[in-house]
Amino acid sequence: MSKPTEDIIKRLDRILELLERQTALMISNQLLTECVGLDGNARSAEECAEIVTESYSAALCLHKDLENRNKQFDYQCAEFFVDENEDDEDDGDDDDFSGKLHLARID
């Protein structure tokens, strides 16, 4: 492999190590938070594990919902707004109408 490729792989490995450490710290923090119930009594290991698992599943659902909303937003932007670069490619022929809507902000 070439030197730049090896450097990139080493950097990615380091990033993955840091992400694993951060994930472990976050889970550890959540476990410490959840080991005591709202009533002040200690929870069992099974209860803590169930809470953490449900929390993880909820986070995945929220992430998926956020991705869907971002896709919808990107679609709406693509549908209703024109990139600035497309204006640069205009050859001055106004007869060639692309059918895209140009919106202007009025303050």
Kinemage of the C-alpha trace (Angstrom):
@kinemage 1
@onewidth
@group {chain A} dominant
@subgroup {mainchain}
@vectorlist {calphas} color= white
{ca met a 1} P 0.000 0.000 0.000
{ca ser a 2} L 1.076 3.559 -0.567
{ca lys a 3} L 2.178 5.818 2.257
{ca pro a 4} L -0.887 8.154 2.080
{ca thr a 5} L -3.236 5.157 2.219
{ca glu a 6} L -1.435 3.759 5.256
{ca asp a 7} L -1.655 7.152 6.986
{ca ile a 8} L -5.381 7.341 6.323
{ca ile a 9} L -5.918 3.835 7.689
{ca lys a 10} L -3.929 4.665 10.827
{ca arg a 11} L -5.969 7.821 11.364
{ca leu a 12} L -9.229 5.935 10.879
{ca asp a 13} L -8.096 3.292 13.381
{ca arg a 14} L -7.317 6.032 15.907
{ca ile a 15} L -10.708 7.658 15.331
{ca leu a 16} L -12.434 4.300 15.858
{ca glu a 17} L -10.523 3.782 19.115
{ca leu a 18} L -11.622 7.210 20.332
{ca leu a 19} L -15.223 6.559 19.331
{ca glu a 20} L -15.205 3.235 21.180
{ca arg a 21} L -13.829 4.952 24.282
{ca gln a 22} L -16.448 7.688 24.074
{ca thr a 23} L -19.217 5.112 23.641
{ca ala a 24} L -17.969 3.148 26.653
{ca leu a 25} L -17.914 6.310 28.771
{ca met a 26} L -21.420 7.280 27.719
{ca ile a 27} L -22.813 3.828 28.496
{ca ser a 28} L -20.965 3.788 31.809
{ca asn a 29} L -22.430 7.170 32.684
{ca gln a 30} L -25.928 6.032 31.793
{ca leu a 31} L -25.543 2.856 33.849
{ca leu a 32} L -24.404 4.896 36.853
{ca thr a 33} L -27.374 7.200 36.406
{ca glu a 34} L -29.863 4.358 36.077
{ca cys a 35} L -28.565 2.167 38.913
{ca val a 36} L -30.668 4.163 41.386
{ca gly a 37} L -34.409 4.457 40.836
{ca leu a 38} L -36.458 7.614 41.226
{ca asp a 39} L -37.487 6.446 44.677
{ca gly a 40} L -33.835 6.239 45.791
{ca asn a 41} L -33.661 2.449 45.879
{ca ala a 42} L -30.996 0.495 44.015
{ca arg a 43} L -32.051 -1.227 40.813
{ca ser a 44} L -30.980 -4.704 39.827
{ca ala a 45} L -28.493 -5.289 37.023
{ca glu a 46} L -31.301 -6.662 34.857
{ca glu a 47} L -33.383 -3.511 35.340
{ca cys a 48} L -30.420 -1.304 34.451
{ca ala a 49} L -29.645 -3.384 31.367
{ca glu a 50} L -33.278 -3.182 30.245
{ca ile a 51} L -33.329 0.598 30.669
{ca val a 52} L -30.090 1.023 28.728
{ca thr a 53} L -31.324 -1.288 25.960
{ca glu a 54} L -34.620 0.596 25.663
{ca ser a 55} L -32.740 3.891 25.648
{ca tyr a 56} L -30.473 2.647 22.845
{ca ser a 57} L -33.453 1.485 20.799
{ca ala a 58} L -35.183 4.821 21.308
{ca ala a 59} L -32.038 6.646 20.180
{ca leu a 60} L -31.914 4.520 17.002
{ca cys a 61} L -35.555 5.358 16.276
{ca leu a 62} L -34.922 9.067 16.800
{ca his a 63} L -31.863 8.912 14.558
{ca lys a 64} L -33.836 7.204 11.794
{ca asp a 65} L -36.594 9.806 12.116
{ca leu a 66} L -34.010 12.590 11.895
{ca glu a 67} L -32.512 11.030 8.765
{ca asn a 68} L -35.966 10.848 7.167
{ca arg a 69} L -36.658 14.486 8.000
{ca asn a 70} L -33.288 15.506 6.566
{ca lys a 71} L -34.075 13.604 3.351
{ca gln a 72} L -37.443 15.377 3.113
{ca phe a 73} L -35.770 18.736 3.690
{ca asp a 74} L -33.119 18.030 1.042
{ca tyr a 75} L -35.857 17.020 -1.397
{ca gln a 76} L -37.804 20.211 -0.718
{ca cys a 77} L -34.680 22.327 -1.170
{ca ala a 78} L -33.863 20.589 -4.434
{ca glu a 79} L -37.436 20.943 -5.624
{ca phe a 80} L -37.985 24.622 -4.798
{ca phe a 81} L -34.569 26.276 -4.832
{ca val a 82} L -32.005 26.600 -7.557
{ca asp a 83} L -28.286 26.256 -6.896
{ca glu a 84} L -26.202 29.347 -7.515
{ca asn a 85} L -23.994 27.334 -9.888
{ca glu a 86} L -26.875 26.758 -12.291
{ca asp a 87} L -27.179 30.531 -12.814
{ca asp a 88} L -23.533 30.672 -13.902
{ca glu a 89} L -24.171 28.136 -16.648
{ca asp a 90} L -26.886 30.283 -18.215
{ca asp a 91} L -25.924 31.184 -21.784
{ca gly a 92} L -28.221 34.194 -21.856
{ca asp a 93} L -30.980 32.437 -23.814
{ca asp a 94} L -34.151 33.267 -21.905
{ca asp a 95} L -36.266 31.098 -24.211
{ca asp a 96} L -34.859 27.968 -22.542
{ca phe a 97} L -36.891 27.999 -19.323
{ca ser a 98} L -35.968 25.181 -16.949
{ca gly a 99} L -39.280 25.280 -15.091
{ca lys a 100} L -37.658 25.754 -11.675
{ca leu a 101} L -39.052 28.234 -9.216
{ca his a 102} L -36.837 31.143 -8.185
{ca leu a 103} L -37.708 32.479 -4.749
{ca ala a 104} L -36.556 35.834 -3.467
{ca arg a 105} L -36.491 36.897 0.145
{ca ile a 106} L -38.342 40.124 0.867
{ca asp a 107} L -37.558 41.860 4.139
